[in-house]
Structure formats: C-alpha cells, structure tokens
Amino acid sequence: MKTSLFYLLLGVSALVTSQNNNLQLSSVPVSFHPITMDVTECIPKEQRQEVLQDIEANRKLILKNNPKAFQHRTKAHPLFILPFRPKAGYDDYGYYSLFNQVDHNLVGNNNLLDYNCGERTYDWASGNHGGTDYVVWPYPWKKMEEDVMEVVAAAPGIIMDKRDGNFDKNCLNNGNPLWNGIVLEHADGSRAWYWHFKSGTLTSKNIGDTVAEGEYLGNAGSSGSSTIPHLHFEVFDSGGNRVDPYKGPCNNMNSDTWWAEQPDYFVPEILTLSTHNSDNFDDECGIAENTYQELNFLPGETIRFRIFYRDLQMGARTHITIKRPNGGILYDWDFDSTWPDYSAAWGQWDFVVDSSWMDGVYNITAQFGGNTYETIFGVNTDLGVENFLQSEIILYPNPSSSNIFIEAKLQIEKIQIFDIMGRKVLDVSPLSEKTELNLSHLTTGIYMAVVSCEGKELVKKIVKE
C-alpha cells in the first residue's frame, strides 16, 4: 500500500451566524484531501510458501519439546475480537481506518469483489489481496513512533512463527520478505497471520508459547512489503484454506462470520479535529510528521480548521458549530459532502481572525455519523502546542469522574487546566514524573490540560464525566 494525496478546492454553501447573530447564507470554502493507496503485490506466492515451510518446521520443534502441545483441540473455529487497540492513555477520537478487504474475485487485473459485493480491496496481474489492512491514520509515521496502535491476539493461540528485528519504515510494496510479525494457531487448527510490526516491539514470548485473547503481540509498523504503518491480518482454516472473517453476500470462502461482533462495512466517524497555523501537510514516507497544530491565534492570523474522516461518503452531513468564549455562536453550518466515498479523507476550512474576535477560548463542535466531536482553540490565550511526543506523556483514565493520573518521562514542572471559556481551574507544580489530580470538584465537560516539562508544553484534552 502507498499513500498519495490529491487536492481539490471546493466551494461549499454554509449557513453562517454573523457577528450580530443574524443568520445569513455564506460561502465557506473547504479544501478536500482524500487518501488513496497504490495497489501492488504485498505477499508473493514464494514468500507464502516459505512461511508455511517455517511453520511446519516450528511445529515439529514444538512437538519435540512438548508432545501434548496440540492435544486440546476443538472443531469450532474461533470468534475474533479486533486484533488491535490504542495504547493506554491515547485520548483522541480515532487512530486508524480500514482500507483493504479480502478480494473474492480471483481474476486479476482490477477485477475486484469484497465480502459485501463492493470493491474495497485490490489485486494485481497474478494475485489477489488475501487479508484485511488496518491502517494507522492520520499522521501514520508520528503515531507509529508513539506506539499508538497495539496489535493483540484476536483469539487464543500458539505462536507458530515470529520474526523481529527487520527494518520497519519501508515505503515500497516490492515483495520484501523481511517482515516483523507473528503467526498464531488456534485450537481448531486455523491460523491468523499478523504482519508488518514495528521492530523491537514484539512480545517476549517465543515460538511454542501460548497467548490469550487480547494479549499484546506488538506495535503496528511498516516492515516487509509495506508503504505505511498498518496491520495486515490474514486468516486460514484448519485445512489451509483462506478465510475472510467478515460474513457477507459475496463471501465465497466461508458462510459464517469469524467475529464475535462483526464490525460494520462502513464506520463513518471523525478521527480527529484540530486547528493549525500552516497549510503544510507532511507526507514524506518514513518521517514522523509535523502536524503544524496550533491552539492559540492572534488577530490577523489564519486558523486552518481540519476534520479527519474515516469512511466519508458522498452526501454525508457534518454539522459544525463554533462558539465564542461567552457562549454565543460565531459560525453554525451544515457541510454536505460532495466528495466520492473514501476510507480516509480530510477537509480544511480557513478563518481569518479579525479585530471583532473576542479574546478567550472558542469551542468547535462537529456532529457526524450520529456522534458529537469537540475541540477548542484560543485567541490571545496561553494555550499552545509544542513538538512534544505524545508517547512521552500519558494521561489516564480519560474520561474520568474523579481522579486522573499524569505520567511523563521527564519531570513534570507544571500542570494547568483550563475550561472551555479559557478560565484556569487548576494550577499545580508536581516536580515529579507522575502525579494524581482530583477533578471531583469540576463540573461535567471538556477541559484542556497544559503539561510543562523542561520548557516544553503538551496540551491534552480531558473529559470530566
């Protein structure tokens, strides 16, 4: 898979609330940025055969050391949970999108058919995509560096193959056999392949060891034949026949679902919404992205407001509201997408801060797909964003109704918490790497925690239940 960006500036009519609170029809331009993937061979037949040979050799060694290793058998195939999760403390709305399914049309050269009779898959001249790709997005390389996507066992199993230590920032689908990952065998003899892990993150367990459902296996990366951090999840039954775990009208491999709770075909959601100080968007392969995110703006500056979508479909509506610090409405409009269906896309709206904008913290609310998403930005406030790795500071549990913990790899010098009106509601100086905050006195809502370590600041959203 390979990401590429296409840019198209569209004009969108929007219902806007003017400064004097009179409703008027206005044009709010939006720039459109869909994410697409190149369709090239990722696992050649020769490489598959090599993996199968290694598995059989490992099976013999396992039996030699433990003759009863495979005695506890069952005829029923497993029912999977999702084979990944966000790392502890990750507090944004989303971190991945599903790009490619199993191809059920075995004729190559762009003859595509997924389990739901769509074309959410790919092939090449002599082969077909045989698994499901869960892609880290947006900012995949930054999130890979921060270990955001943790791969877990979708079902209990025995480790039949394990590879680690290979380069994990590849940018080509060229049949590269140097992948990091794990192959598990389940109690019925079926197997699941988990590929493209980040080097050095795999479980300490070895070939022949058992893992439980949901047990950590490693972090998503881009090792082997890959162009972006993702998990390639591929399943075979006890006879070695490929399985598509998703049940659907065009699944001609298996008649029932292999999921405990099968995910929907489309999952329309906003993964993140944010404000930025630049039109730049880093997309160099293998390099952790600068997000150019900014929370504080001054009069005369331009706010670039971005929404990052998963499964954005043509005609889908997003209701966007921007509230002033005093609670009044600054903008209120419906954005109806005129864009084709995409697994991942983002839009940008630009707003110039003029002298009529009051100082304080502004709240942005976006309603999409039946869910509500929020973020904030400030005008002439202390809010700010530094280039500070999210992995260096974690905050949990979040949401919380009472206490919340903050941990950092450096000494935490100061923590300031602001409400959505920009008022400081808490100011502490822990001077330690871990601290506990009592939020029980705060009202329910969204807050921003500004954590300072060695002169750098990181802003984290807190949801008080």
N, C-alpha and C positions, 0 to 999 in steps of 0.2 A: 504494500500500500504506500502511496505517496501523496502528500497533501499539496494542493495548489489553491491559490486564491484568485477569484475573479471579481472585478469591481464594476459596479453598475450604479450610477446615481439616479435615484428615482424621486419624483415629487409625490408627496402623499398629502391629501387633503385631511385636515385635522380640525376638530372643534377645540378652540383655544379660549381660555378665560383671560381677558385683557386685564391691564393693571387696575382699571376701575370696576372690575368684576362684571362687566357686560360681556355676554357671550358673542363671539364673532367667528366667522369661518375664515381660517387662515391656512397657509401652506407651510407645513413643517417638513423640510426635505430630509430624506433619510438615505444614507449610502448603504448598499447591500453587499455583503461579503459571504457567499456560500463556500463551504469547504467540500472539496471532492477528492477522490482517491484514484490514483492510477491503478489499472487492472493488469497485473502481471503475475506470473507464476511465483508462488512463495515456498512450496514444498515439492520438489521434483520427486518422481516415482523412485528414482535410485536412492534418494535420501530416506524415503519412507521404508524401503526395503532394508536399508541399513539399520534403521531404528528397530524394526521388527526382529532382525537378527540379534541385535544387542539385548532386546527384551527376553528372547528365548535363552540366550546365554546367561543372563542375570537370573532367570527363573531357575535354571539348573543349580546355580550357586546358592540361591536362597534355599532350595530344597536340600542341598547338601548340608547346609548349616542348621536347617530347621525342617525336617521331613513332614511336619504337620502344618506347615505354613498355609497351605491352601485347602485344608480339610473342611473348614467351616464354610460350606457353600450354600447358596440359595438359588432358586430358579428365577425369582423375581428380580427384574432389573432395578437399579437404584432410582430414587426420585431426588433430583438435584435441588440444592439451593443455588443462588447466584455464586459463581466462582470467584468473587472479588468483593471488596468492601473498602470504604475510605479509612484512612488511618485515624487513630484516636485523636480527637481534638480538631479534626477538619470541620470548619464551620460555614463553608459556602453552600449554596443550594445544590450544586451538582459538579461532577468532575469527569464525566465520560458520555459517549454516545455509541450506540450500536451501528456499525457501518455495513458489515457484510454477513450474510447468512450462508447456509449451505446451498450450493447450486444443485437443483434436482433435474435439470436438463443436461444430460451427459454429452450432448453435441457441443463442441467448442465453438470458438469464434463468435462470441457475443450472443449465443443462444441461452438466455437466462431464465431461470424459474426458481423462486424461493418457495418455502413451505406454504406461504399464504397466497400463492399464484401471482406474486409480484416479481420484480426484478431487482430486489435488494441483495444482490450477490454479484459475482463476476466469474469469468472463465478466461481461458487463453486458447491458443490453437489446438493444444492436445490434452487439455485437462480442465478441471473444474475446482472451484473453491470448496473445500471439504469441511470447514469449521465455521465458527462464529467469532467475529472480531469485535472486541470491546475496546474502543479507542479512548485514550486519555485526552480530554479536551475540555475547555480551551487551555492554551499555554501548555502543550503536552511536555515539552522538554523541561520547563520550570517545574511542573508537577512531578515529573519523573525524578528530578533532582531532590524534590521534597518528599519523595516516597508516598505520594498521595494514594495511589491505587495499590492495595494489598491483595494479592492472589491467595485464595483459600480453597480448601478441598470442597468440591461441590457435593461429595458423598464420601463415606469412609472407604479406605482402600489401603493397598500395599504399594509402596514405592517400587516400581519396576525399572525405572530409568531416571537418572538425574544427571544434569550437566550444568556446570557453573564455570565462571572464570573467563568467559568469552566476551569480546568487545560488545558493548550494549548500546551504542549510538549509531547504528547503521542507517544508511539513507538510500539503500537500493534493494529491490526485490530481484536478486540475481541467483537464487538457489543456494546462498551461503549456508553451509551445513553447521556453522559454529554458533548454535543457539544455546541459550540457557533455559532450563525448564525441567519439568517433572512429568512422568507418565505414571498414573495410578491404575491399579487393577482392583475392581470391586468384587464383592462376594459372589456375584453371579458369573464372573469371568469377563465381564465387559471392562473396557478401559477408556480413560479420558486422558488426552494429551493437553498439557498446559505449556505454552511456548512463549519465547521472546522476553524472558525475565531480565531484570537488571542484575548485572554481575555482582556477586558478593552478598546478595540479599536472601539467598535460598535458605530454607530450613536446615538446621544442623542434622536432621535425621538423614539416614542413608538408605541405599537400596536394600529392600527387605524389611524395612521398618513400616509399621502401620501408622496411619493418620486418621483422625476423627473428622466427621463432618464439620466444616467451618474452621478447621485448623489452618494456621498460617503456613503458606508454602513459599512465598517470596514476593517481590515487588515487580510491577509491570515495567518493562523496558523495551529496547529495540534491538535485541540481539538476533543473530541469524539473518535470514532473508526478510528484512523489515525496513520500513521507512519512517516509522513513527512509533512512539511508545504505545503498546497495546497488549492485550491478552488474546492469543489465538487459542480457542477452546474447541477441541475436536473429540468426537466420541465414536467408539466401535463396540458392537455387541460381542458376546462370548465366542461367536463364530468368526470374528474379524471383519464383519460387515459394517460399513459406515452407517451411523445413526444420526439423524437430525433430532435433537432433543425437543424441538418445537413441533407440536401437533398442528396440522393444518390440511386444507383440502387438496393441496398439491404436494404433500409429503408422501413420496412413493417408496420411502425406505423403512418406515415403521408406522404403525397405525395408532399408537397412543403417545401421549406426552411423557417425557422423561423428567419433567419438572414437578416438584411438589406443588408449586403455584406458578403456572406458566405466565411469564410476562406478556403484556400486550404487544401487538405488532408495532404500533406507533405509541410512543410515550412522549407526548408534547409537553415540554417543560422548559423553563428558563434555568440555565445552569449558573449564570451569574449576571448581575447588572452592576455597572460601575461607571465612574466618571474619570476622564483622562485629560492630560494637558497637551497632547500631541496627536496628530493624525497618523504617526508612525505605528506600524504593526509588525513586530519582528516575526519572521517565519523561516530563518535560516536553520536548516536541518542540523540537529545535534547540539544547538546552542540554547541554553536557558534564556527564555525571552525576558526582555524588559517590558513590563506591561504599560509603562507611562501612566500609571494610575495616579490620580490626584484627588484629594478631598477638599482642599481649600483654594478658593479663587478670589481674585481681586477685580475691581471694576475695570473694564476694558479687555479682560481676558475672555477666551472662548472655552466653554465647557463642552467637551465631547462626551456625550452620554451614550453608552453602549449596552445593548442587550445581547447575550449569547444564548442561542436557542438550541435545543435538541428537538428533532422531528418537527420542524416548522413546515406546515402545509399551506398550500395556496388557499387564500380566503380566511385563514386563521386570524382571529382578532386579539389584539393586545390593548387593554385599556390602561393608559398611562396618566398618572396624576403627579404633579409637582406642587408641594405645599410650601408656603413661605414660613419663616420662623415663627410668625404669630398665628399660624394655623390656617391662614387664608390660602385660597387656591391661586397659584401662579399660572399653571398650564393644566389642562384637562382634555384629553382627546382619545379617540379610538383609532388605532392603527390596524388596518385590514391588509394582510399581506397579499401582494400581487405576485409574489415570487413562487416559482415551482417548488415542489416538495424537496426538502433536503434533510439529511440526517443531522447536519450541523450547519449553522449559519449565524452571522451576527449582523446587527444593524447599528448605525451610528447616527445620532441626532446632535446638531450643533446649536448651542445657545450662547449668545454674547451677553456678558454681564455688564449692564449699563448702570448709570447713576441712580436709577429708580429701584434697583435691587437693594433691599434692606440687609444689614449685617445679621449674621446668625446662621443657624443650621437649617438646611432645607431637606425635606423628606420626599423621596421618589417612591411611588408605589406602582407596580405593574401587575395587572391581573391577566393571566394567560392559562389556558387549559384547565380552568377550574381552580387554579391556585393563585395565591397572592404573594408577591415578592417585593422586598423593600431594600432601599439603600439610602444613604444620606450624603450630602456634600455641604460645605460651608462657604460663606462669603465673609472675608475678614475675620476668620476664626483661627484657633490654634490647631485645628485638625490638619494632619499631614500624613503623607505616605513616603517612607524611605525604602530603598532597595535592601530589604531585610528578609532573609529566607523564612518562609512560613514554618519550615521544619525546625527553626531554632527556638520557636516559642509555641507552646501548646496551651490550650485553654479548655477546661472540661469540668463538669458536664455542661453542655450548652445545647439546648436551653436548660435553665435551672430555675427552681423556685426559691432557693435559699443560698447555699454556699457554692462557690466556684473556685477552682484551683487554677493557678497560672504557673507554668514551669518554663524555664529558659536554660539555654546552655551557657549563658553569661549571667552575671549578677544583675538582678532587676533593680534599677535605681529608683524608678518612679512609675506609678500606675495612676492615670487619671481617667475617670469615667464620666462621659457626657450623655445627657438625654437628647432627644431629637430636637429640642429647642436650643441646643448648644450650651445648656447650663451644666456646670461642673457639679456632679453629685457625689463624687468620691475622689480623694487625693491621698495616696499613701506612698511611702518610701520603704519598701521591704528590705532593701540591701541584702538580698539573698537570691538563690536560684529558683526557689519555689515559695509560693505564698498562697494563702487562702483568704478569699474575700467573702464577706457576709452581705448578700444582696436582699435579705428578707425585708428590709425597710423600704425598698424601692417598689414603685408601682409596676404593674404588668406593662411590658412594652419592649422596644428596641433601644439599646444603648451602644455606645462606641467606647471601647477601652483603648487608651493610648498607652502602650507599654514602652518604657525607655530603658535601653541597655547600652552602656558605653557610648553615649551620644547619638545613638540611632533610635528611631521610633518605629513601632509597628502598630497599626490600627486593627483591632479585632472587633467584630460585631458580637454583641451579647444579646441574647433573647431572655428576658425575665418573664417566667411563667406565673 
